[in-house]
Amino acid sequence: MSRNLELIRFNVLRNALYHTARRRALERINRSFNLLVLL
C-alpha cells in the first residue's frame, strides 16, 4: 500500500512539472509570435 502511494505521488509531481514546463514553453512561443506581429 505504501509503495502504491509513493508511485501515485511521484506520478502526480512528474505530471505537474511536465505541464508547467510545457505551459511556459508555449507561452514563450506565443509571446515571440506576438512580438513578430507587432514588428
mmCIF entry with sequence, helices, sheets and N, C-alpha, C, O atoms, coordinates in Angstrom:
data_MODEL
# 
_entry.id   MODEL 
# 
_entity.id                         1 
_entity.type                       polymer 
_entity.pdbx_number_of_molecules   1 
# 
_entity_poly.entity_id                      1 
_entity_poly.type                           'polypeptide(L)' 
_entity_poly.nstd_linkage                   no 
_entity_poly.nstd_monomer                   no 
_entity_poly.pdbx_seq_one_letter_code       MSRNLELIRFNVLRNALYHTARRRALERINRSFNLLVLL 
_entity_poly.pdbx_seq_one_letter_code_can   MSRNLELIRFNVLRNALYHTARRRALERINRSFNLLVLL 
_entity_poly.pdbx_strand_id                 A 
# 
loop_
_entity_poly_seq.entity_id 
_entity_poly_seq.num 
_entity_poly_seq.mon_id 
_entity_poly_seq.hetero 
1 1  MET n 
1 2  SER n 
1 3  ARG n 
1 4  ASN n 
1 5  LEU n 
1 6  GLU n 
1 7  LEU n 
1 8  ILE n 
1 9  ARG n 
1 10 PHE n 
1 11 ASN n 
1 12 VAL n 
1 13 LEU n 
1 14 ARG n 
1 15 ASN n 
1 16 ALA n 
1 17 LEU n 
1 18 TYR n 
1 19 HIS n 
1 20 THR n 
1 21 ALA n 
1 22 ARG n 
1 23 ARG n 
1 24 ARG n 
1 25 ALA n 
1 26 LEU n 
1 27 GLU n 
1 28 ARG n 
1 29 ILE n 
1 30 ASN n 
1 31 ARG n 
1 32 SER n 
1 33 PHE n 
1 34 ASN n 
1 35 LEU n 
1 36 LEU n 
1 37 VAL n 
1 38 LEU n 
1 39 LEU n 
# 
_struct_asym.id          A 
_struct_asym.entity_id   1 
# 
_struct_conf.conf_type_id            HELX_P 
_struct_conf.id                      HELX_P1 
_struct_conf.pdbx_PDB_helix_id       AA1 
_struct_conf.beg_label_comp_id       SER 
_struct_conf.beg_label_asym_id       A 
_struct_conf.beg_label_seq_id        2 
_struct_conf.pdbx_beg_PDB_ins_code   ? 
_struct_conf.end_label_comp_id       LEU 
_struct_conf.end_label_asym_id       A 
_struct_conf.end_label_seq_id        38 
_struct_conf.pdbx_end_PDB_ins_code   ? 
_struct_conf.beg_auth_comp_id        SER 
_struct_conf.beg_auth_asym_id        A 
_struct_conf.beg_auth_seq_id         2 
_struct_conf.end_auth_comp_id        LEU 
_struct_conf.end_auth_asym_id        A 
_struct_conf.end_auth_seq_id         38 
_struct_conf.pdbx_PDB_helix_class    1 
_struct_conf.details                 ? 
_struct_conf.pdbx_PDB_helix_length   37 
# 
_struct_conf_type.id          HELX_P 
_struct_conf_type.criteria    ? 
_struct_conf_type.reference   ? 
# 
loop_
_atom_site.group_PDB 
_atom_site.id 
_atom_site.type_symbol 
_atom_site.label_atom_id 
_atom_site.label_alt_id 
_atom_site.label_comp_id 
_atom_site.label_asym_id 
_atom_site.label_entity_id 
_atom_site.label_seq_id 
_atom_site.pdbx_PDB_ins_code 
_atom_site.Cartn_x 
_atom_site.Cartn_y 
_atom_site.Cartn_z 
_atom_site.occupancy 
_atom_site.B_iso_or_equiv 
_atom_site.pdbx_formal_charge 
_atom_site.auth_seq_id 
_atom_site.auth_comp_id 
_atom_site.auth_asym_id 
_atom_site.auth_atom_id 
_atom_site.pdbx_PDB_model_num 
ATOM 1   N N  . MET A 1 1  ? 0.827 -1.202 0.000   1.00 0.00 ? 1  MET A N  1 
ATOM 2   C CA . MET A 1 1  ? 0.000 0.000  0.000   1.00 0.00 ? 1  MET A CA 1 
ATOM 3   C C  . MET A 1 1  ? 0.869 1.263  0.000   1.00 0.00 ? 1  MET A C  1 
ATOM 4   O O  . MET A 1 1  ? 0.595 2.210  -0.737  1.00 0.00 ? 1  MET A O  1 
ATOM 5   N N  . SER A 1 2  ? 1.906 1.270  0.822   1.00 0.00 ? 2  SER A N  1 
ATOM 6   C CA . SER A 1 2  ? 2.789 2.435  0.893   1.00 0.00 ? 2  SER A CA 1 
ATOM 7   C C  . SER A 1 2  ? 3.505 2.663  -0.438  1.00 0.00 ? 2  SER A C  1 
ATOM 8   O O  . SER A 1 2  ? 3.710 3.801  -0.862  1.00 0.00 ? 2  SER A O  1 
ATOM 9   N N  . ARG A 1 3  ? 3.879 1.566  -1.082  1.00 0.00 ? 3  ARG A N  1 
ATOM 10  C CA . ARG A 1 3  ? 4.572 1.665  -2.374  1.00 0.00 ? 3  ARG A CA 1 
ATOM 11  C C  . ARG A 1 3  ? 3.660 2.291  -3.422  1.00 0.00 ? 3  ARG A C  1 
ATOM 12  O O  . ARG A 1 3  ? 4.099 3.126  -4.212  1.00 0.00 ? 3  ARG A O  1 
ATOM 13  N N  . ASN A 1 4  ? 2.389 1.889  -3.429  1.00 0.00 ? 4  ASN A N  1 
ATOM 14  C CA . ASN A 1 4  ? 1.442 2.458  -4.391  1.00 0.00 ? 4  ASN A CA 1 
ATOM 15  C C  . ASN A 1 4  ? 1.258 3.954  -4.163  1.00 0.00 ? 4  ASN A C  1 
ATOM 16  O O  . ASN A 1 4  ? 1.166 4.729  -5.115  1.00 0.00 ? 4  ASN A O  1 
ATOM 17  N N  . LEU A 1 5  ? 1.205 4.351  -2.897  1.00 0.00 ? 5  LEU A N  1 
ATOM 18  C CA . LEU A 1 5  ? 1.044 5.764  -2.576  1.00 0.00 ? 5  LEU A CA 1 
ATOM 19  C C  . LEU A 1 5  ? 2.262 6.562  -3.037  1.00 0.00 ? 5  LEU A C  1 
ATOM 20  O O  . LEU A 1 5  ? 2.117 7.676  -3.541  1.00 0.00 ? 5  LEU A O  1 
ATOM 21  N N  . GLU A 1 6  ? 3.447 6.007  -2.869  1.00 0.00 ? 6  GLU A N  1 
ATOM 22  C CA . GLU A 1 6  ? 4.659 6.675  -3.342  1.00 0.00 ? 6  GLU A CA 1 
ATOM 23  C C  . GLU A 1 6  ? 4.645 6.824  -4.858  1.00 0.00 ? 6  GLU A C  1 
ATOM 24  O O  . GLU A 1 6  ? 5.026 7.871  -5.383  1.00 0.00 ? 6  GLU A O  1 
ATOM 25  N N  . LEU A 1 7  ? 4.211 5.793  -5.557  1.00 0.00 ? 7  LEU A N  1 
ATOM 26  C CA . LEU A 1 7  ? 4.146 5.868  -7.019  1.00 0.00 ? 7  LEU A CA 1 
ATOM 27  C C  . LEU A 1 7  ? 3.135 6.906  -7.481  1.00 0.00 ? 7  LEU A C  1 
ATOM 28  O O  . LEU A 1 7  ? 3.377 7.632  -8.445  1.00 0.00 ? 7  LEU A O  1 
ATOM 29  N N  . ILE A 1 8  ? 2.010 6.975  -6.795  1.00 0.00 ? 8  ILE A N  1 
ATOM 30  C CA . ILE A 1 8  ? 0.992 7.965  -7.152  1.00 0.00 ? 8  ILE A CA 1 
ATOM 31  C C  . ILE A 1 8  ? 1.539 9.375  -6.936  1.00 0.00 ? 8  ILE A C  1 
ATOM 32  O O  . ILE A 1 8  ? 1.378 10.246 -7.791  1.00 0.00 ? 8  ILE A O  1 
ATOM 33  N N  . ARG A 1 9  ? 2.182 9.596  -5.795  1.00 0.00 ? 9  ARG A N  1 
ATOM 34  C CA . ARG A 1 9  ? 2.755 10.920 -5.524  1.00 0.00 ? 9  ARG A CA 1 
ATOM 35  C C  . ARG A 1 9  ? 3.806 11.285 -6.562  1.00 0.00 ? 9  ARG A C  1 
ATOM 36  O O  . ARG A 1 9  ? 3.848 12.417 -7.045  1.00 0.00 ? 9  ARG A O  1 
ATOM 37  N N  . PHE A 1 10 ? 4.645 10.328 -6.900  1.00 0.00 ? 10 PHE A N  1 
ATOM 38  C CA . PHE A 1 10 ? 5.685 10.585 -7.898  1.00 0.00 ? 10 PHE A CA 1 
ATOM 39  C C  . PHE A 1 10 ? 5.064 10.953 -9.236  1.00 0.00 ? 10 PHE A C  1 
ATOM 40  O O  . PHE A 1 10 ? 5.490 11.915 -9.874  1.00 0.00 ? 10 PHE A O  1 
ATOM 41  N N  . ASN A 1 11 ? 4.065 10.197 -9.665  1.00 0.00 ? 11 ASN A N  1 
ATOM 42  C CA . ASN A 1 11 ? 3.432 10.460 -10.956 1.00 0.00 ? 11 ASN A CA 1 
ATOM 43  C C  . ASN A 1 11 ? 2.702 11.797 -10.970 1.00 0.00 ? 11 ASN A C  1 
ATOM 44  O O  . ASN A 1 11 ? 2.716 12.502 -11.979 1.00 0.00 ? 11 ASN A O  1 
ATOM 45  N N  . VAL A 1 12 ? 2.067 12.148 -9.864  1.00 0.00 ? 12 VAL A N  1 
ATOM 46  C CA . VAL A 1 12 ? 1.375 13.439 -9.787  1.00 0.00 ? 12 VAL A CA 1 
ATOM 47  C C  . VAL A 1 12 ? 2.381 14.582 -9.884  1.00 0.00 ? 12 VAL A C  1 
ATOM 48  O O  . VAL A 1 12 ? 2.150 15.558 -10.598 1.00 0.00 ? 12 VAL A O  1 
ATOM 49  N N  . LEU A 1 13 ? 3.497 14.461 -9.166  1.00 0.00 ? 13 LEU A N  1 
ATOM 50  C CA . LEU A 1 13 ? 4.523 15.501 -9.218  1.00 0.00 ? 13 LEU A CA 1 
ATOM 51  C C  . LEU A 1 13 ? 5.133 15.608 -10.608 1.00 0.00 ? 13 LEU A C  1 
ATOM 52  O O  . LEU A 1 13 ? 5.326 16.710 -11.121 1.00 0.00 ? 13 LEU A O  1 
ATOM 53  N N  . ARG A 1 14 ? 5.434 14.476 -11.214 1.00 0.00 ? 14 ARG A N  1 
ATOM 54  C CA . ARG A 1 14 ? 6.017 14.483 -12.560 1.00 0.00 ? 14 ARG A CA 1 
ATOM 55  C C  . ARG A 1 14 ? 5.052 15.113 -13.558 1.00 0.00 ? 14 ARG A C  1 
ATOM 56  O O  . ARG A 1 14 ? 5.467 15.886 -14.421 1.00 0.00 ? 14 ARG A O  1 
ATOM 57  N N  . ASN A 1 15 ? 3.771 14.786 -13.442 1.00 0.00 ? 15 ASN A N  1 
ATOM 58  C CA . ASN A 1 15 ? 2.758 15.336 -14.329 1.00 0.00 ? 15 ASN A CA 1 
ATOM 59  C C  . ASN A 1 15 ? 2.657 16.855 -14.159 1.00 0.00 ? 15 ASN A C  1 
ATOM 60  O O  . ASN A 1 15 ? 2.565 17.588 -15.144 1.00 0.00 ? 15 ASN A O  1 
ATOM 61  N N  . ALA A 1 16 ? 2.673 17.318 -12.921 1.00 0.00 ? 16 ALA A N  1 
ATOM 62  C CA . ALA A 1 16 ? 2.581 18.758 -12.660 1.00 0.00 ? 16 ALA A CA 1 
ATOM 63  C C  . ALA A 1 16 ? 3.796 19.490 -13.225 1.00 0.00 ? 16 ALA A C  1 
ATOM 64  O O  . ALA A 1 16 ? 3.657 20.552 -13.832 1.00 0.00 ? 16 ALA A O  1 
ATOM 65  N N  . LEU A 1 17 ? 4.981 18.927 -13.029 1.00 0.00 ? 17 LEU A N  1 
ATOM 66  C CA . LEU A 1 17 ? 6.193 19.566 -13.557 1.00 0.00 ? 17 LEU A CA 1 
ATOM 67  C C  . LEU A 1 17 ? 6.187 19.592 -15.081 1.00 0.00 ? 17 LEU A C  1 
ATOM 68  O O  . LEU A 1 17 ? 6.594 20.582 -15.690 1.00 0.00 ? 17 LEU A O  1 
ATOM 69  N N  . TYR A 1 18 ? 5.726 18.508 -15.697 1.00 0.00 ? 18 TYR A N  1 
ATOM 70  C CA . TYR A 1 18 ? 5.664 18.441 -17.158 1.00 0.00 ? 18 TYR A CA 1 
ATOM 71  C C  . TYR A 1 18 ? 4.728 19.512 -17.703 1.00 0.00 ? 18 TYR A C  1 
ATOM 72  O O  . TYR A 1 18 ? 5.075 20.230 -18.641 1.00 0.00 ? 18 TYR A O  1 
ATOM 73  N N  . HIS A 1 19 ? 3.542 19.615 -17.114 1.00 0.00 ? 19 HIS A N  1 
ATOM 74  C CA . HIS A 1 19 ? 2.564 20.564 -17.632 1.00 0.00 ? 19 HIS A CA 1 
ATOM 75  C C  . HIS A 1 19 ? 2.988 22.007 -17.377 1.00 0.00 ? 19 HIS A C  1 
ATOM 76  O O  . HIS A 1 19 ? 2.703 22.889 -18.187 1.00 0.00 ? 19 HIS A O  1 
ATOM 77  N N  . THR A 1 20 ? 3.658 22.250 -16.269 1.00 0.00 ? 20 THR A N  1 
ATOM 78  C CA . THR A 1 20 ? 4.170 23.596 -16.002 1.00 0.00 ? 20 THR A CA 1 
ATOM 79  C C  . THR A 1 20 ? 5.224 23.979 -17.033 1.00 0.00 ? 20 THR A C  1 
ATOM 80  O O  . THR A 1 20 ? 5.198 25.085 -17.573 1.00 0.00 ? 20 THR A O  1 
ATOM 81  N N  . ALA A 1 21 ? 6.141 23.075 -17.303 1.00 0.00 ? 21 ALA A N  1 
ATOM 82  C CA . ALA A 1 21 ? 7.194 23.348 -18.289 1.00 0.00 ? 21 ALA A CA 1 
ATOM 83  C C  . ALA A 1 21 ? 6.600 23.536 -19.678 1.00 0.00 ? 21 ALA A C  1 
ATOM 84  O O  . ALA A 1 21 ? 7.027 24.416 -20.425 1.00 0.00 ? 21 ALA A O  1 
ATOM 85  N N  . ARG A 1 22 ? 5.627 22.718 -20.023 1.00 0.00 ? 22 ARG A N  1 
ATOM 86  C CA . ARG A 1 22 ? 5.004 22.833 -21.346 1.00 0.00 ? 22 ARG A CA 1 
ATOM 87  C C  . ARG A 1 22 ? 4.268 24.158 -21.489 1.00 0.00 ? 22 ARG A C  1 
ATOM 88  O O  . ARG A 1 22 ? 4.358 24.821 -22.522 1.00 0.00 ? 22 ARG A O  1 
ATOM 89  N N  . ARG A 1 23 ? 3.530 24.541 -20.430 1.00 0.00 ? 23 ARG A N  1 
ATOM 90  C CA . ARG A 1 23 ? 2.803 25.808 -20.481 1.00 0.00 ? 23 ARG A CA 1 
ATOM 91  C C  . ARG A 1 23 ? 3.754 26.986 -20.632 1.00 0.00 ? 23 ARG A C  1 
ATOM 92  O O  . ARG A 1 23 ? 3.486 27.906 -21.404 1.00 0.00 ? 23 ARG A O  1 
ATOM 93  N N  . ARG A 1 24 ? 4.864 26.962 -19.900 1.00 0.00 ? 24 ARG A N  1 
ATOM 94  C CA . ARG A 1 24 ? 5.845 28.049 -20.013 1.00 0.00 ? 24 ARG A CA 1 
ATOM 95  C C  . ARG A 1 24 ? 6.439 28.112 -21.410 1.00 0.00 ? 24 ARG A C  1 
ATOM 96  O O  . ARG A 1 24 ? 6.628 29.197 -21.958 1.00 0.00 ? 24 ARG A O  1 
ATOM 97  N N  . ALA A 1 25 ? 6.731 26.967 -21.981 1.00 0.00 ? 25 ALA A N  1 
ATOM 98  C CA . ALA A 1 25 ? 7.302 26.943 -23.334 1.00 0.00 ? 25 ALA A CA 1 
ATOM 99  C C  . ALA A 1 25 ? 6.301 27.493 -24.345 1.00 0.00 ? 25 ALA A C  1 
ATOM 100 O O  . ALA A 1 25 ? 6.669 28.277 -25.220 1.00 0.00 ? 25 ALA A O  1 
ATOM 101 N N  . LEU A 1 26 ? 5.046 27.089 -24.232 1.00 0.00 ? 26 LEU A N  1 
ATOM 102 C CA . LEU A 1 26 ? 4.032 27.576 -25.167 1.00 0.00 ? 26 LEU A CA 1 
ATOM 103 C C  . LEU A 1 26 ? 3.771 29.070 -24.982 1.00 0.00 ? 26 LEU A C  1 
ATOM 104 O O  . LEU A 1 26 ? 3.536 29.783 -25.957 1.00 0.00 ? 26 LEU A O  1 
ATOM 105 N N  . GLU A 1 27 ? 3.813 29.545 -23.740 1.00 0.00 ? 27 GLU A N  1 
ATOM 106 C CA . GLU A 1 27 ? 3.655 30.983 -23.511 1.00 0.00 ? 27 GLU A CA 1 
ATOM 107 C C  . GLU A 1 27 ? 4.810 31.762 -24.126 1.00 0.00 ? 27 GLU A C  1 
ATOM 108 O O  . GLU A 1 27 ? 4.607 32.846 -24.674 1.00 0.00 ? 27 GLU A O  1 
ATOM 109 N N  . ARG A 1 28 ? 6.017 31.219 -24.039 1.00 0.00 ? 28 ARG A N  1 
ATOM 110 C CA . ARG A 1 28 ? 7.185 31.882 -24.635 1.00 0.00 ? 28 ARG A CA 1 
ATOM 111 C C  . ARG A 1 28 ? 7.030 31.956 -26.152 1.00 0.00 ? 28 ARG A C  1 
ATOM 112 O O  . ARG A 1 28 ? 7.320 32.989 -26.755 1.00 0.00 ? 28 ARG A O  1 
ATOM 113 N N  . ILE A 1 29 ? 6.580 30.879 -26.763 1.00 0.00 ? 29 ILE A N  1 
ATOM 114 C CA . ILE A 1 29 ? 6.362 30.872 -28.214 1.00 0.00 ? 29 ILE A CA 1 
ATOM 115 C C  . ILE A 1 29 ? 5.283 31.881 -28.586 1.00 0.00 ? 29 ILE A C  1 
ATOM 116 O O  . ILE A 1 29 ? 5.421 32.619 -29.562 1.00 0.00 ? 29 ILE A O  1 
ATOM 117 N N  . ASN A 1 30 ? 4.215 31.908 -27.805 1.00 0.00 ? 30 ASN A N  1 
ATOM 118 C CA . ASN A 1 30 ? 3.125 32.840 -28.069 1.00 0.00 ? 30 ASN A CA 1 
ATOM 119 C C  . ASN A 1 30 ? 3.603 34.287 -27.982 1.00 0.00 ? 30 ASN A C  1 
ATOM 120 O O  . ASN A 1 30 ? 3.243 35.109 -28.825 1.00 0.00 ? 30 ASN A O  1 
ATOM 121 N N  . ARG A 1 31 ? 4.401 34.602 -26.981 1.00 0.00 ? 31 ARG A N  1 
ATOM 122 C CA . ARG A 1 31 ? 4.935 35.962 -26.854 1.00 0.00 ? 31 ARG A CA 1 
ATOM 123 C C  . ARG A 1 31 ? 5.847 36.308 -28.018 1.00 0.00 ? 31 ARG A C  1 
ATOM 124 O O  . ARG A 1 31 ? 5.838 37.439 -28.503 1.00 0.00 ? 31 ARG A O  1 
ATOM 125 N N  . SER A 1 32 ? 6.623 35.350 -28.462 1.00 0.00 ? 32 SER A N  1 
ATOM 126 C CA . SER A 1 32 ? 7.521 35.594 -29.594 1.00 0.00 ? 32 SER A CA 1 
ATOM 127 C C  . SER A 1 32 ? 6.730 35.917 -30.853 1.00 0.00 ? 32 SER A C  1 
ATOM 128 O O  . SER A 1 32 ? 7.069 36.853 -31.578 1.00 0.00 ? 32 SER A O  1 
ATOM 129 N N  . PHE A 1 33 ? 5.683 35.150 -31.116 1.00 0.00 ? 33 PHE A N  1 
ATOM 130 C CA . PHE A 1 33 ? 4.866 35.420 -32.298 1.00 0.00 ? 33 PHE A CA 1 
ATOM 131 C C  . PHE A 1 33 ? 4.126 36.744 -32.172 1.00 0.00 ? 33 PHE A C  1 
ATOM 132 O O  . PHE A 1 33 ? 3.964 37.460 -33.161 1.00 0.00 ? 33 PHE A O  1 
ATOM 133 N N  . ASN A 1 34 ? 3.676 37.075 -30.971 1.00 0.00 ? 34 ASN A N  1 
ATOM 134 C CA . ASN A 1 34 ? 3.030 38.378 -30.779 1.00 0.00 ? 34 ASN A CA 1 
ATOM 135 C C  . ASN A 1 34 ? 4.002 39.513 -31.073 1.00 0.00 ? 34 ASN A C  1 
ATOM 136 O O  . ASN A 1 34 ? 3.619 40.517 -31.675 1.00 0.00 ? 34 ASN A O  1 
ATOM 137 N N  . LEU A 1 35 ? 5.247 39.364 -30.656 1.00 0.00 ? 35 LEU A N  1 
ATOM 138 C CA . LEU A 1 35 ? 6.256 40.379 -30.949 1.00 0.00 ? 35 LEU A CA 1 
ATOM 139 C C  . LEU A 1 35 ? 6.485 40.492 -32.451 1.00 0.00 ? 35 LEU A C  1 
ATOM 140 O O  . LEU A 1 35 ? 6.606 41.597 -32.979 1.00 0.00 ? 35 LEU A O  1 
ATOM 141 N N  . LEU A 1 36 ? 6.545 39.355 -33.141 1.00 0.00 ? 36 LEU A N  1 
ATOM 142 C CA . LEU A 1 36 ? 6.728 39.389 -34.592 1.00 0.00 ? 36 LEU A CA 1 
ATOM 143 C C  . LEU A 1 36 ? 5.569 40.089 -35.287 1.00 0.00 ? 36 LEU A C  1 
ATOM 144 O O  . LEU A 1 36 ? 5.775 40.803 -36.268 1.00 0.00 ? 36 LEU A O  1 
ATOM 145 N N  . VAL A 1 37 ? 4.372 39.893 -34.794 1.00 0.00 ? 37 VAL A N  1 
ATOM 146 C CA . VAL A 1 37 ? 3.207 40.549 -35.396 1.00 0.00 ? 37 VAL A CA 1 
ATOM 147 C C  . VAL A 1 37 ? 3.299 42.062 -35.201 1.00 0.00 ? 37 VAL A C  1 
ATOM 148 O O  . VAL A 1 37 ? 2.963 42.832 -36.101 1.00 0.00 ? 37 VAL A O  1 
ATOM 149 N N  . LEU A 1 38 ? 3.753 42.479 -34.031 1.00 0.00 ? 38 LEU A N  1 
ATOM 150 C CA . LEU A 1 38 ? 3.861 43.916 -33.769 1.00 0.00 ? 38 LEU A CA 1 
ATOM 151 C C  . LEU A 1 38 ? 4.955 44.574 -34.592 1.00 0.00 ? 38 LEU A C  1 
ATOM 152 O O  . LEU A 1 38 ? 4.838 45.742 -34.961 1.00 0.00 ? 38 LEU A O  1 
ATOM 153 N N  . LEU A 1 39 ? 6.010 43.837 -34.881 1.00 0.00 ? 39 LEU A N  1 
ATOM 154 C CA . LEU A 1 39 ? 7.101 44.404 -35.666 1.00 0.00 ? 39 LEU A CA 1 
ATOM 155 C C  . LEU A 1 39 ? 6.717 44.354 -37.118 1.00 0.00 ? 39 LEU A C  1 
ATOM 156 O O  . LEU A 1 39 ? 7.489 44.782 -37.976 1.00 0.00 ? 39 LEU A O  1 
# 
